[in-house]
Amino acid sequence: MDSKTKRAEHISLAAMLIGICTALVWIALLWLNSVQEIPYVLAIMMLLPLVASIAGIVLGIVGLVKSLRVRPRTGKGIAFAVIGIVLSLLTLCATAYFWLIVWAASAFA
């Protein structure tokens, strides 16, 4: 494999790892907040997954484009990028839903 193929796979792998880690951290923070109410966990749950999931989506798109442009196409790079994009989108949607719940709870409190 040449360096362009490896670079495309590494970018796609980074996107997938960001998607996995963001989802796991989001679940862990949700559990931590339900077990013990800590004041700053809510702020972390609202900002960290948002930034990380946007970074995962951007890296996933870059990795996908690079994996599609390189010859021969790398199946691993394409798969890693798609998994990273999907997981990051799920985390982004969960964060947006969480923001909606917090906003609704604060509006009716």
N, C-alpha and C positions, 0 to 999 in steps of 0.2 A: 504494500500500500504506500502511496505517496503521501506527502505532508498535507495536501489539501483534503484528502479523504480522511485522514486522522483528525485534522482540525474540525471538519464538519461533524464527525462522530463525537468528538469531545464537547463541542458546543451543544449538540443534541443531548448528550449524557448529562451535562450540567443543567439543562432545562428540565430533564426528567427528575434529577435529584432535587432540584428546587421545588418541583411540584410535589414530590413525595414528602420532603421535609416540611413544607408549608402545611400540607394536609395533616401530618402527624402532630406538628406543633399546635395547630388550630384545635385539634381534638384534645390534646393535653391541656391547653389553656382553658377550654370549655369545661373539662373535668375538674381542673383546679379551682375554677370559679364556682362550680357547683358544690364542691366539698368544703371549701373555706373561702369566704368572701374577702378578697384582698383588694384594696382600692385601685391600685394601678394595673391590675390584670385586665380590667375592662378597656382601658386605654390601649394596652398592648394588643388586645384582641381586635381592636378596631383599626389599628394602624399597621402593625407588622404584617399580617396576612395580605393586606391590600398592596403594600409595596412589594412584598416577595412574590405575590401572584402576578403582578404586572411585569416584574422582572422575568419570571418564568415564562410568561406568554411571549415577551419580546425575544428572549433567548431561544425559545422553541421555534418561533417563526424564522429567526435568523438561521438556526440549525437546520430547519426543514428546507429552506431555500438553498443553503449551501450543499446539503445532501442531495438535493435534486439536480443541482447544476454540475456537480462533479461527475466525471466519467471514470470508471463505471459507477453507477449509482450505488450508494451504500444502503442496504436494507436495514442494518442496525441503526444507522443515523436517522433514517426516516421514522422507524418505529419509536426510537427514543424521543424524537421531537414531538411526534403525535401524542405519545403518552404524557409528556411534560406539558403540552398545551392543554390537553383534556383535564389533567389534574389541577393545573393552575386556574383554568376556567371554573372548575367545580369549587375550588377554594375561594375564588373571587365572588362567585354567586352566593356561597355560604356567608361570606363576610358582608355582602350587600344585604342579605336577608337578616343577618344579625343586626346591622345598622338600623334596618327598618323596625325590628322588634324593640331595640333600645329607644328609638325615636318615638314609637307608639307608646311604650311604657312611660316615657317621660312626658309625653303630651297629655296622657290621661291620669297622671299622678297628682 
